[in-house]
Amino acid sequence: MRRNTIQKTAIEKVFRQHERPLGIDEVVTYGRELVKSLNQATVYRNLKILIEDGWLERIAHPVLGVLYERTGKGHHHHFYCRECDLTFDLPGCPVNEDDATPEGFIVEDHELFLFGICPSCD
């Protein structure tokens, strides 16, 4: 069993407080509000542990690169606001894979990102 450190607990709290995908810089910034000495190397190390434990997962964002979000949300997609540079969860899935896939292709997974302006920036 892995031990809980003050840094790991702070990182978990950051993800509980911000129910959306977060980049490494956001995790460091929000985490430093809880633990002043938190640094990027410690965050990366703990993100790796939280992914290995199945608590977090990586998202390959087409603009921002790698983001992290909590697991257990079920299949869903994301909205990226071009104004505030934040990514938000979209519930559910509007894609019918059978209709969207050419004959003979086998879909293993898919990810959909919508781009635009969020209500806070509108």
Long-range contacts (C-beta under 8 A, 24 or more apart in sequence): 2-49, 2-53, 5-46, 6-35, 7-31, 7-35, 7-38, 7-42, 7-43, 7-46, 8-46, 8-49, 8-50, 10-34, 10-35, 10-38, 11-43, 11-46, 11-47, 11-50, 12-50, 12-55, 15-56, 15-68, 15-69, 15-70, 16-70, 19-70, 19-89, 20-69, 20-86, 20-87, 20-88, 20-89, 21-59, 21-61, 21-67, 21-68, 21-69, 21-78, 21-87, 21-88, 21-89, 22-67, 22-68, 22-69, 23-64, 23-65, 23-66, 23-67, 23-68, 24-66, 24-68, 27-68, 59-87, 59-111, 60-111, 61-87, 61-113, 62-113, 63-115, 77-111, 77-112, 77-113, 77-114, 78-111, 78-112, 78-113, 78-114, 79-113, 79-114, 79-115, 79-116, 79-118, 80-113, 80-114, 80-115, 80-116, 81-116, 81-117, 81-118, 81-120, 81-121, 82-115, 82-116, 82-117, 83-117, 83-118, 83-121, 84-118, 84-120, 84-121, 86-118, 88-118, 90-114
